[in-house]
Amino acid sequence: MRKGVKAAVVGGVFAVMVGGAGYGAYNVVTAISGDGTAGGPAPVRTGTPDGDEVEETTEKFFAAWEKGDAAEAAAYTNDSGSAEPLLAAYRDDAHLTGVRIKAGTPSGTTVPYSVRATVRYRGKSKPLSYASELTVVRGVTTGKALVGWKPSVVHPDLVEGDTLVTGEAASAPIQAVDRNNVVLTEGKYPSLGPILDALRGRYGDKAGGTPGVELAIRHADENAGDKTLVTLAKGRPGRLRTTISASAQAAAERAVEGYAESSVVAVKPSTGEVLAVANHRKDAFNAAFEGRLAPGSTMKIITAAMLIDNGVTSINGPAPCTDTAVWQSQTFHNLKGMAPNGKATLANSFMRSCNTAFVKLVDEKPLTDGSLTTEARERFGLGRDDWKTGIISFDGRIPASGGPDRAANAIGQGQVQMSPLNMASVTATVVTGSFHQPYLVSPKLDGRELATARGLSSGTRAQLKQMMRLTATQGTGARAMAGLGGDIGAKTGSAEVDGQARSNSWFTGFRGDMAVAAMTEEGGHGGDAAGPIVADVLRTSG
């Protein structure tokens, strides 16, 4: 929004004033509901609120909200200091009037409800309707039944730090198009929604459009872009060309739909252009670009490059696969059922994804605690915080590590963190031998400089690519890649995470001039969930 539009921040400094959830509502709720008696305070109730309490609390909260009394409505929550400014912004900054709230049938202490209101601003008005839910909890100090406060109580798309405002849009609308001028919309490509918002926020003023008037959610992160809820007066959209391929994007959207908490990225190895990015998650987080998770054995691509570049071994050199390997008091294992092979080559241990072979080799001279970090930074352009993709992205984290983490890092555990974008880029570098920083919008639009790196020598590149080919046709990636023709390669990964019953599934692969990487949280082995996602997108590579 433009200057002059006041915005109230959800949470933030207001929480400091009340001293924590459950405490801020005490005095006000006591005054409203008569919590004490002349003879002293009544016993504080405990336990889960019953049905009558749930009904009474929600009725009073909704009634106060409907009449625009932010202080009274906030008093019926367990965090009035955070609730009041947002409820006040709903009335004053968002200019929402005529609020009507209809409660649905409770499920225990959770109450669904629908909201109808009207946005009125400078002679213009539009209706707004949406559904949300709240949960009634027991107040910590009062024992009263109170609305458990979180921003989504006011609107389901609000999260901590968001603001809700009506006024002239902060940026002009955009009409995003793919590389062939096909229009990209959230309606057709649902997981692009947050990305299109981010592109609008960053490039709306560069695409040639003019801003309109709207009710919008403004995120704490300015780079995220506003989320429009109601348009009161349309702006003129500017045309923004992206690197996306509509056909690859459609395939990526379909592929992730089959697996919860999944993300996938496709890039063009010869240029670094992002061809597709899709997420299937409960939240709106762009984990495909911003995820920070251990990549499991997909990391062995970089580790193998390190071993080859430092003369430790080669594609046909020794990499014995034993049952276990001990590195500085920590014992490492392979996946269950993997037969040991004391005469295995690097190619064989790579295509079977033998952990112990790589753990044993990281002790060889001239390797040091920083060798993997150097390989990742100088050859693959990772871990330097200098990628400029066009939206927020993560560049990978491969810290120099001593002790057991030196070995754990080599197999994609320990302190290593990656996103699907990072691993798609790693595979792209293997395909061409050159590092091309991934990007979603041409740097010519805003003059930004893309990151550079040395890339791979011709010999290292040839060995890595051949090992990935073997993995795709004879190794752990063969089942997922079955039926794909042409020049193909792959690497699987399973990353164990504390507290999870199943490992995260990782898979990266190439076909022709397309490199794809996917991750599915708690998806199991790499070929079980992430593998089929990658294969489905690669089928569009032609």
KAQUI-V743987 format. One record per pair of residues at least 24 apart in sequence whose C-alpha atoms are under 8 Angstrom apart, sorted by sequence separation. I is the first residue (numbers start at 1). J is the second residue. D is the distance in whole Angstrom. If there is no record, write none. Layout:
i: {I;I}
j: {J;J}
d: {D;D}
//
This chain:
i: {95;96;110;111;131;132;201;211;212;252;256;263;264;265;319;320;332;394;433;465;487;488;505;506;507;514;94;95;110;111;130;131;198;200;201;210;211;252;253;263;318;319;320;373;394;433;486;487;505;506;509;95;109;110;174;198;199;209;210;211;249;252;253;318;319;372;373;396;429;430;486;508;509;109;173;197;198;209;210;248;249;318;319;332;373;395;429;507;511;514;109;172;197;198;209;210;248;249;317;318;321;372;394;433;510;513;171;197;208;209;244;249;316;317;320;370;371;432;512;171;174;194;197;207;208;209;243;244;245;246;315;316;319;370;431;494;511;512;170;173;207;208;243;244;245;315;316;325;369;370;430;494;66;67;172;207;243;244;314;315;324;325;327;369;493;494;66;171;172;174;207;313;321;323;326;327;369;492;493;65;66;171;204;321;322;325;326;430;431;492;66;174;321;322;325;430;492;173;320;321;172;173;203;320;369;472;172;173;319;372;62;171;172;173;319;492;171;172;382;170;468;169;319;168;169;28;168;169;362;121;168;169;362;380;29;121;167;168;380;28;29;166;167;480;166;167;359;362;389;479;480;25;26;166;312;358;359;380;389;390;391;25;165;166;300;387;389;390;477;481;25;164;165;359;387;388;389;390;476;480;481;484;25;164;165;312;358;359;389;390;480;25;164;165;312;358;390;24;25;163;164;307;312;381;477;481;22;23;24;25;54;162;163;303;307;380;480;484;22;23;24;162;163;170;297;310;355;379;381;21;22;24;51;162;163;310;21;51;161;162;297;300;20;50;78;158;161;49;181;189;388;18;48;78;189;388;389;18;173;175;177;179;184;191;388;18;172;173;174;175;176;177;178;179;190;387;388;15;17;172;173;174;175;176;177;178;179;182;189;386;387;16;86;172;173;174;175;176;177;178;179;180;306;386;15;83;172;174;176;178;179;306;14;15;83;87;177;178;179;14;78;83;86;178;77;78;79;303;306;11;12;76;77;78;79;94;95;302;305;381;11;76;77;78;93;94;95;381;10;11;77;93;94;381;10;93;302;380;381;89;90;302;330;379;380;381;10;89;90;328;329;378;379;380;9;10;89;327;328;377;378;379;8;9;86;327;378;379;8;58;86;57;431;8;327;8;427;7;54;413;427;428;431;412;413;427;424;431;8;192;423;424;7;61;192;428;6;49;191;428;5;49;57;191;427;48;49;57;58;191;427;48;57;194;425;47;54;194;195;424;46;53;194;424;423;424;423;49;119;421;44;45;46;420;44;45;420;44;45;420;44;128;290;292;289;290;291;126;289;290;292;126;289;126;35;125;303;124;303;300;299;300;30;299;300;298;299;297;298;26;296;297;23;26;296;351;22;23;295;296;350;351;22;23;294;295;21;22;294;351;352;22;294;347;351;94;294;295;350;294;295;293;294;295;347;351;352;353;293;294;295;302;351;352;292;293;298;301;351;292;293;291;292;291;290;291;289;288;289;287;288;289;287;288;289;353;351;10;315;10;11;12;314;315;10;11;10;309;9;10;308;315;9;10;272;9;8;265;266;305;7;8;264;265;269;272;7;263;264;267;7;266;267;270;6;265;269;305;5;268;269;304;5;267;5;269;270;269;301;1;272;274;1;2;271;272;273;274;1;2;270;272;273;274;1;2;269;271;272;273;1;2;223;224;1;223;1;267;202;301;199;199;198;298;297;298;299;297;298;195;243;244;297;243;296;297;242;243;295;296;297;242;243;295;296;241;242;295;296;294;298;298;296;298;295;288;206;206;270;269;268;269;268;269;267;268;266;267;266;267;266;265;266;264;265;264;265;264;263;264;262;263;262;263;262;261;262;260;261;259;260;259;262;264;259;264;266;255;256;255;252;255;255;252;251;252;251;248;251;248;247;248}
j: {119;120;134;135;155;156;225;235;236;276;280;287;288;289;343;344;356;418;457;489;511;512;529;530;531;538;119;120;135;136;155;156;223;225;226;235;236;277;278;288;343;344;345;398;419;458;511;512;530;531;534;121;135;136;200;224;225;235;236;237;275;278;279;344;345;398;399;422;455;456;512;534;535;136;200;224;225;236;237;275;276;345;346;359;400;422;456;534;538;541;137;200;225;226;237;238;276;277;345;346;349;400;422;461;538;541;200;226;237;238;273;278;345;346;349;399;400;461;541;201;204;224;227;237;238;239;273;274;275;276;345;346;349;400;461;524;541;542;201;204;238;239;274;275;276;346;347;356;400;401;461;525;98;99;204;239;275;276;346;347;356;357;359;401;525;526;99;204;205;207;240;346;354;356;359;360;402;525;526;99;100;205;238;355;356;359;360;464;465;526;101;209;356;357;360;465;527;209;356;357;209;210;240;357;406;509;210;211;357;410;101;210;211;212;358;531;211;212;422;211;509;211;361;211;212;72;212;213;406;166;213;214;407;425;75;167;213;214;426;75;76;213;214;527;214;215;407;410;437;527;528;74;75;215;361;407;408;429;438;439;440;75;215;216;350;437;439;440;527;531;76;215;216;410;438;439;440;441;527;531;532;535;77;216;217;364;410;411;441;442;532;78;217;218;365;411;443;78;79;217;218;361;366;435;531;535;77;78;79;80;109;217;218;358;362;435;535;539;78;79;80;218;219;226;353;366;411;435;437;78;79;81;108;219;220;367;79;109;219;220;355;358;79;109;137;217;220;109;241;249;448;79;109;139;250;449;450;80;235;237;239;241;246;253;450;81;235;236;237;238;239;240;241;242;253;450;451;79;81;236;237;238;239;240;241;242;243;246;253;450;451;81;151;237;238;239;240;241;242;243;244;245;371;451;81;149;238;240;242;244;245;372;81;82;150;154;244;245;246;82;146;151;154;246;146;147;148;372;375;81;82;146;147;148;149;164;165;372;375;451;82;147;148;149;164;165;166;452;82;83;149;165;166;453;83;166;375;453;454;163;164;376;404;453;454;455;85;164;165;403;404;453;454;455;85;86;165;403;404;453;454;455;85;86;163;404;455;456;86;136;164;136;510;88;407;89;508;89;136;495;509;510;513;495;496;510;508;515;93;277;508;509;93;147;278;514;93;136;278;515;93;137;145;279;515;137;138;146;147;280;516;138;147;284;515;138;145;285;286;515;138;145;286;516;516;517;517;145;215;517;141;142;143;517;142;143;518;143;144;519;144;230;392;394;392;393;394;230;393;394;396;231;394;232;142;232;410;232;411;410;410;411;142;411;412;411;412;411;412;141;411;412;139;142;412;467;139;140;412;413;467;468;140;141;412;413;140;141;413;470;471;142;414;467;471;215;415;416;471;416;417;416;417;418;470;474;475;476;417;418;419;426;475;476;417;418;423;426;476;418;419;418;419;419;419;420;419;419;420;419;420;421;420;421;422;492;491;151;463;159;160;161;463;464;160;161;161;460;161;162;460;467;162;163;425;163;163;420;421;460;163;164;420;421;425;428;164;420;421;424;165;424;425;428;165;424;428;464;165;428;429;464;166;428;167;431;432;432;464;165;436;438;166;167;436;437;438;439;167;168;436;438;439;440;168;169;436;438;439;440;169;170;391;392;170;392;171;438;391;491;390;391;391;491;491;492;493;492;493;391;439;440;493;440;493;494;440;441;493;494;495;441;442;494;495;441;442;495;496;495;506;507;506;508;506;518;445;446;513;513;513;514;514;515;514;515;514;515;515;516;516;516;517;516;517;517;518;518;518;519;518;519;519;520;520;520;521;520;521;520;521;523;530;533;529;534;537;532;533;533;533;536;537;536;536;537;537;537;540;540;540;541}
d: {6;6;6;6;8;6;4;5;7;7;6;6;6;8;7;5;6;8;7;7;6;7;6;5;5;7;7;6;4;8;8;7;6;6;7;5;7;7;6;5;7;5;7;5;7;7;7;6;6;7;7;6;5;7;6;5;7;7;5;8;7;6;8;6;5;7;6;6;7;8;7;7;8;5;6;7;4;5;7;6;5;5;5;8;6;7;8;7;6;6;7;7;5;8;5;8;6;7;5;6;6;7;8;5;7;7;7;6;7;4;8;7;5;6;7;8;8;8;7;6;6;8;6;8;5;8;6;6;5;8;7;6;7;4;7;7;7;8;8;6;5;7;6;4;6;5;6;5;5;7;6;5;7;8;5;6;6;6;6;5;6;8;7;5;7;5;5;5;6;7;6;7;6;7;8;8;6;8;5;8;6;6;7;8;6;7;8;7;7;5;7;7;6;7;7;6;6;6;8;5;5;7;8;5;6;8;5;6;5;7;7;8;4;8;7;7;6;7;8;7;8;5;7;7;6;8;6;6;8;7;4;6;7;8;6;7;5;6;6;6;7;7;6;6;6;7;5;7;8;7;8;8;8;4;7;8;8;7;6;6;8;5;6;6;7;7;4;6;6;8;7;7;6;7;8;7;6;5;7;5;8;8;6;6;7;7;7;8;7;8;5;6;5;7;7;7;8;7;6;6;6;8;8;7;7;6;8;7;6;5;6;7;5;8;8;6;6;7;4;7;5;6;7;8;7;7;6;7;8;5;6;6;7;5;8;7;5;7;7;6;8;8;7;8;8;7;5;7;7;7;7;8;8;6;7;7;8;8;6;6;7;7;8;7;6;6;6;7;4;6;6;6;6;6;8;6;7;8;7;7;4;5;5;5;5;5;5;7;7;8;6;8;8;6;6;6;6;6;6;6;6;7;7;6;5;7;7;6;7;5;6;6;5;6;8;7;8;6;8;6;6;8;8;6;5;6;8;7;6;8;7;5;4;6;6;6;8;8;8;7;5;6;6;6;7;4;7;6;6;8;6;5;5;5;8;6;7;6;8;8;7;7;6;6;8;8;7;7;8;6;7;5;5;6;7;6;7;8;6;7;6;4;6;7;8;6;7;6;6;8;8;8;7;8;7;6;7;7;6;7;7;8;8;7;8;7;6;8;8;8;7;8;6;8;7;7;6;7;5;5;7;6;6;6;6;7;6;6;7;7;8;7;7;7;7;7;7;8;8;6;7;6;8;5;8;5;6;6;8;7;8;8;6;5;6;5;5;5;7;6;8;7;7;8;7;5;7;7;5;5;7;8;6;6;8;7;6;6;8;7;7;6;8;6;7;8;5;5;7;7;6;5;8;6;4;7;5;7;5;6;7;7;5;6;6;7;8;7;5;6;7;8;8;6;4;6;8;7;7;6;7;8;5;6;8;7;5;7;5;6;8;8;5;6;5;5;7;8;6;5;7;7;6;5;6;7;6;6;7;7;5;5;8;6;8;8;8;7;6;8;6;7;8;8;6;6;5;7;6;6;7;7;6;6;8;5;6;6;8;6;6;7;6;6;8;8;7;7;8;7;6;6;7;8;8;7;4;7;7;7;7;7;8;7;7;7;7;6;7;8;5;6;7;7;6;5;6;6;6;6;7;4;5;5;5;7;7;8;6;6;5;6;7;8;4;7;8;7;8;8;8;7;7;6;8;6;8;6;5;8;8;7;4;5;5;6;6;6;7;5;7;5;8;7;4;7;7;6;8;6;7;7;7;7;6;8;8;8;7;6;6;6;5;6;6;6;7;5;6;6;4;6;7;7;6;6;7;4;6;7;7;5;6;7;4;6;6;7;6;7;8;8;8;7;7;7;8;8;6;5;7;6;7;7;7;6;5;6;7;6;7;8}
//
